[in-house]
Amino acid sequence: MAPLPTATTEIAQFFRQWLETFAGYVREVDYASARPLFHPDVLAFGTHNDVIPGLDQWVTSQWDNVWPKTTDFRFVPDQTSILASPDGAMATVIAPWTSTGYHPDGSAFPRPGRATMVFSRHGDGWMCVHSHMSLNRGVPQASHANRPVKAW
């Protein structure tokens, strides 16, 4: 059997930077800056919904229920895998992430999870067309921070 179609060094570097950029927007609660990274019709799964059709619905039903309520979101680079189709048209990023959640009394807890994101080449760049981000087993789903949204 052929090995998994791992990404070239150039493509892998692009997606490692993409992850860092996106994680920064999550930490800043900056929806406006994160939006262009995703196809407007992105299909997503998340903690608060099953299939979420479209970026606008994803922002209001998932991002807005998580980003302001957590802190310290980061992907784990040394545990990230990046696959790409041989023709360079599609790529998949599999990455664990960490964050901090907050109990109702304000005490912090580790809030790790994992993500799978599928990308499609669009012109000279890439757009995420599917994202599935979920918490690890046993991690409380609710977090109670209340940070302001930087930009919608």
C-alpha positions as CSV (number, residue, x, y, z in Angstrom):
1,M,0.0,0.0,0.0
2,A,1.2,3.5,-0.8
3,P,2.1,5.8,2.1
4,L,-0.2,8.7,3.0
5,P,0.2,11.7,0.7
6,T,2.2,13.9,3.0
7,A,2.5,17.6,2.0
8,T,5.6,19.0,0.4
9,T,7.8,21.1,2.7
10,E,6.4,24.3,1.1
11,I,2.8,23.3,1.6
12,A,3.5,22.1,5.1
13,Q,5.2,25.4,6.0
14,F,2.2,27.3,4.6
15,F,-0.3,25.4,6.8
16,R,1.9,25.6,9.9
17,Q,1.8,29.4,9.4
18,W,-2.0,29.3,8.7
19,L,-2.6,27.4,12.0
20,E,-0.6,30.0,13.9
21,T,-2.4,32.9,12.2
22,F,-5.8,31.4,12.8
23,A,-5.0,30.5,16.5
24,G,-3.9,34.2,17.0
25,Y,-7.3,35.3,15.7
26,V,-9.0,32.9,18.1
27,R,-6.9,34.3,21.0
28,E,-7.8,37.9,20.0
29,V,-11.5,37.0,19.4
30,D,-11.2,38.6,16.0
31,Y,-13.8,37.0,13.8
32,A,-13.4,39.6,11.0
33,S,-9.7,38.7,10.4
34,A,-10.4,34.9,10.6
35,R,-13.3,35.0,8.0
36,P,-11.1,35.2,4.9
37,L,-9.3,32.0,5.8
38,F,-12.6,30.1,5.2
39,H,-14.8,29.5,2.2
40,P,-18.1,31.3,2.7
41,D,-20.0,28.0,2.3
42,V,-17.6,26.1,4.6
43,L,-19.2,23.0,6.2
44,A,-18.2,22.6,9.9
45,F,-18.7,20.4,12.9
46,G,-18.2,21.7,16.4
47,T,-18.9,21.3,20.1
48,H,-22.3,23.2,19.9
49,N,-23.7,21.9,16.6
50,D,-23.5,19.0,14.2
51,V,-23.3,20.1,10.6
52,I,-23.0,23.9,10.3
53,P,-23.6,25.1,6.8
54,G,-21.8,28.3,5.9
55,L,-19.4,30.7,7.6
56,D,-22.0,33.1,8.9
57,Q,-23.8,30.4,10.8
58,W,-20.5,28.9,12.0
59,V,-19.4,32.2,13.4
60,T,-22.6,32.9,15.3
61,S,-23.3,29.3,16.5
62,Q,-19.8,28.1,17.2
63,W,-17.1,30.8,17.3
64,D,-19.2,33.1,19.4
65,N,-20.0,30.4,21.9
66,V,-16.3,29.4,22.3
67,W,-13.8,32.1,21.5
68,P,-14.9,34.7,24.0
69,K,-15.3,32.1,26.7
70,T,-11.8,30.6,26.5
71,T,-8.2,31.8,26.4
72,D,-4.7,30.6,25.3
73,F,-5.8,28.8,22.1
74,R,-2.9,27.2,20.3
75,F,-2.3,24.3,17.9
76,V,0.4,21.7,18.8
77,P,2.9,22.0,15.9
78,D,5.0,18.9,16.7
79,Q,1.8,16.7,16.7
80,T,0.3,18.2,13.5
81,S,0.0,16.1,10.3
82,I,-0.4,17.7,6.9
83,L,-1.6,15.7,3.9
84,A,-1.9,17.0,0.4
85,S,-3.3,15.5,-2.8
86,P,-0.5,14.7,-5.4
87,D,-2.0,17.4,-7.8
88,G,-1.9,20.0,-5.0
89,A,-5.6,20.8,-5.2
90,M,-6.7,19.6,-1.8
91,A,-5.0,19.4,1.6
92,T,-6.0,18.1,5.0
93,V,-4.6,19.3,8.3
94,I,-4.9,17.2,11.5
95,A,-3.8,19.1,14.6
96,P,-4.4,18.8,18.3
97,W,-4.9,22.1,20.1
98,T,-4.8,23.4,23.7
99,S,-6.7,26.2,25.4
100,T,-7.9,27.2,28.8
101,G,-11.5,27.0,29.9
102,Y,-13.1,28.5,33.0
103,H,-15.5,27.1,35.5
104,P,-18.4,29.3,36.7
105,D,-16.4,30.3,39.7
106,G,-13.6,31.6,37.4
107,S,-11.1,28.8,38.1
108,A,-9.2,27.7,35.0
109,F,-9.0,24.2,33.6
110,P,-7.1,22.7,30.6
111,R,-9.3,22.5,27.5
112,P,-7.5,20.4,24.9
113,G,-9.0,19.2,21.7
114,R,-8.3,18.2,18.1
115,A,-9.1,19.5,14.7
116,T,-9.3,18.2,11.1
117,M,-9.5,20.8,8.4
118,V,-9.9,20.3,4.7
119,F,-8.5,22.9,2.3
120,S,-9.1,23.5,-1.4
121,R,-6.8,25.4,-3.6
122,H,-8.3,28.8,-4.7
123,G,-6.1,30.7,-7.1
124,D,-2.7,31.2,-5.5
125,G,-3.9,30.3,-2.0
126,W,-6.0,27.9,0.0
127,M,-9.4,28.2,1.6
128,C,-10.7,25.9,4.4
129,V,-13.8,24.2,3.1
130,H,-14.4,21.9,6.1
131,S,-13.5,22.1,9.7
132,H,-14.2,19.7,12.6
133,M,-12.9,20.9,16.0
134,S,-13.8,18.9,19.1
135,L,-12.8,18.7,22.7
136,N,-11.0,15.7,24.0
137,R,-13.0,13.2,25.9
138,G,-13.8,14.2,29.5
139,V,-13.2,17.9,29.0
140,P,-16.0,20.1,30.2
141,Q,-17.9,21.6,27.2
142,A,-19.0,24.8,28.9
143,S,-16.5,27.5,29.6
144,H,-17.5,30.7,31.4
145,A,-15.0,33.5,30.5
146,N,-16.6,36.6,29.0
147,R,-14.0,38.3,26.8
148,P,-15.1,41.0,24.3
149,V,-15.2,40.4,20.5
150,K,-12.4,42.4,18.9
151,A,-14.1,42.5,15.4
152,W,-17.1,40.9,13.8
